[in-house]
Amino acid sequence: MVYPMVLALYVDAKVSLERIRDYLLAEELDNVAVTDMDAENAINIDNGTFAWETAPPAEVTKASKKAEKKRRKSKKWRKKKTKDAVDTASSSSPPSTRQTDSASASAAASVAVEASDQPLRASLRNINLQIPRGSLVAVVGSVGSGKSSLLNALVGEMKCLEGSVVFGGSVGYCPQTAWIQNATVRDNITFGLPYDEAKYRAVIRDCALERDLDILPDGDFTEIGERGINLSGGQKQRLNIARAVYFGADIILLDDPLSAVDAHVARHLFERCIQGALANRTRVLVTHQLHFVRHADYVLYMENGEIKQQGSFEQLSKESGAFAQLISEYGGADDEKTSDDEDASGGSGDDTDIEEEKKKPAKTSGQALMTVEERATGAVAAAVYKSYIRAGGGWKTVRCLTLALTMRFDPQCSNDLWLSWWSGDELHLSMGQYMGVYAGWGVAQMVAGILFGISLAYLCARASKTLHDDAINNVFRAPMSFFDTTPLGRIINRFSKDMDSVDNQLIEALRMFTSTLAITAATFLMICVVFPIFLAPLVPLLCLYYYFQLFYRATSRELKRIDSVTRSPLYAHFGETLTGLATIRAYREQNRFIGENEQLMDTTNRPYYLSFTIQRWLGMRLEAIANILTFFVSIFTVISRTSVSPGLIGLVMSYSLQVTGTLNWCVRQAAEVEVNMNAVERLEYYAQELDQEAPAVLPDNRPDERWPSRGAIEINQLELAYRKGLPNVLHGVSASIRGGEKIGVVGRTGAGKSSIMVALFRLVEVSGGSISIDGVDISSLGLRDLRSRLAIIPQDPTLFHGTVRSNLDPFSRYTDQELWDALDRADMKTYVAGLADGLDAEVSEGGENFSAGQRQLVCLARAILVHARILIMDEATASVDMRTDALLQKAIREDFAGCTILTIAHRLNTVIDYDR
């Protein structure tokens, strides 16, 4: 009975230890950078060659590629495939080495679980750089040229194959994708440092955050959701910069922070922060905004992972090179003119004195954004057991299980009884007859055991799958407000630890409980049949058993609930730390985050270790009671020695000796069943209680197949709040957009531009007003019907783990030639054709092996394939250079000539030729 459980635990332990061993033996991050406070230069790189460290392809990746090939060989695919598409693309595109500008790529690429036999491919080559102290260095270049990789190499996120890196001071780092903690605004800025009022207020002013703090419900005590979910892209980037300024590092690395903000705020940040508050620091600024480059002391122009040109702006402008050509074509002047009387912070910057800011009433507490994780109390409700039984196939499965259990232990008791009769030859049968009956009972016991195992496995496996499917479907259909207020670690906890409890632990607990319960019942029945007087001490002792198990069950149940609730913050903190590894390591804050993780680990382990303590508490008491039961059986045996056969006495004594461990184990397993039903309870909450979005399809109100044919949009008195209880972010917005019009949406960061797109896709339901497309109120449509007719290139481009092909065409609707044409229009054909597998090249999770600009271009290619009548572009070209931006705008004008386009832009030249 115990052996299967021990064997399963052994296998689990072996696999876990092997995984831990592989992780501990993996190569550690090799940061070759040296800090020399007496160095002449702030940054010195001699003959540097750097490469991204990537883990070798996993088995799942191989499997996914096989599935991809099988998918493309399907009948539907063969009909659509264009044979020479890849050859055409390859012949026109030279090979290209892998580049990445993604600051977050290091989180996935910095540590390889196993050493790869393949040599690392250099992403940065021949890097020779000397940056004087206190200088401002601008890094420019096309998309994928290696600008962000250079900063990642400086902070140690890339492997140094050759050369050396020397810093002349401490380093602060602002990645291209802003990393925001699930904490208050103040905690994100101070980043573990003591709070200094004067310094803090100066940072707020210099980073143009004053107006934003006035808008936020609790000022700088407002809790920021995971990944900065309740902030705009510009607000997140300014918090990122504020952290670097407050930290006070000697060297500040800024990875394109100005692309996420509008022209006013960008000018304010450059003048008041980069050239003002950081004037005495060494600053390395990656940017595509050429009008800021002329103010730099030194300029680096990068191309294909190399520094092609470096020198002052005046020097490079006079040289006949790529930089001079770039400046001559797109200008070094401010192409986004802003009037001098306007302030970047909307009138709250230059004329706001720190002393006046101090006079404002200070907010000392904030309202929590993240909801408190629900936790049931008391006994697990009967409804939870019923829902588990329903998920497992209903009561008919339970009846089969009960029948199989009865059939399993009836033959066992009969077998033992038959053996006692055989030993005393009480039935006067032949040896063959005794052996035949004994063997028959054994076969019956084996068959019943198999039926019991099959019935239990069927019940638990089906229930587990049903619970998982219902829960995951509800999470996929949950509104955005759920993800805004629920930490990712909490969701992961449900589908990892809780799911493991339902998959593995609950079935073992049920098996052990039902088996020990049947054995215990058979034991007491056998003793009572032989010694009816045994009922006298049995009843009060069983009452005492029940009393102790009530205490034990209640305590173990609540400890399990506490364990489940405390585990979620640990997962959330771990995930958040992995996402921000580059930032944490750049600021040398590893020890602080390790300490926080250890505190959360201790909090999580407390209820786990207490559970062992209460098991010992229960064991001592139950064993004492079991010993008393054995004592009474022994007394009754002595008294009845003349009236009961020796065989029966031996059988009863052997059963009574077993009851000590069996009854103890039965009570513990009963509690274990209830403890693991807590996981069912938590999954059931996700499966039944989560709020849901509107239906995907409304059968009675399907739009015409050609809808929208014109793309006309009517917005009438639109009001929008992201959640109930929050103030509106859109107030009575009205607009009339004719079909085919090109509309630019501009405004200060945080003004609500992206909220209009949220309303169009019904990611959040409007609280007032309406939106109509071609005369159809979008609130009357199913979400799938609505969203499938629109195309969007989001502010934060998303790529999924898979291949370039699966990201462009997840449903295999297009030929290779169409995919290559879309990539060509998006200026990504050359890069993709240069990859080893072309369209089948692997895309890592989140597209982290592509730069931010390249991810935006892939999303543009995806939108080109859809041919939607309405295209929404939310800062779709913010992370690309001016030349690529111009090419893309030309492609958009040609490919979406008859479409309605809504473009959110910070670069006014992006929408300068739009209709409105």
Helices and strands as residue ranges (DSSP letters): H 3-25, E 34-35, E 41-51, H 59-72, H 75-80, H 85-91, H 105-109, E 122-132, E 136-141, H 147-154, E 159-167, E 171-174, H 185-190, H 197-206, H 210-215, G 219-221, G 226-228, H 233-247, E 251-255, G 257-260, H 263-268, I 269-277, E 282-286, G 290-295, E 298-303, E 306-311, H 313-318, H 322-330, H 354-359, H 382-391, H 395-424, H 431-476, H 480-485, H 488-493, I 494-498, H 499-500, I 501-505, H 506-530, G 532-534, H 535-579, H 581-586, H 590-639, H 646-688, G 699-701, E 713-720, E 730-737, E 742-745, H 753-760, E 768-773, E 776-777, G 778-780, H 783-787, E 790-793, E 802-803, H 804-808, H 816-825, H 829-834, G 838-840, E 842-843, G 845-847, H 852-866, E 870-874, H 882-895, E 900-904, G 908-910
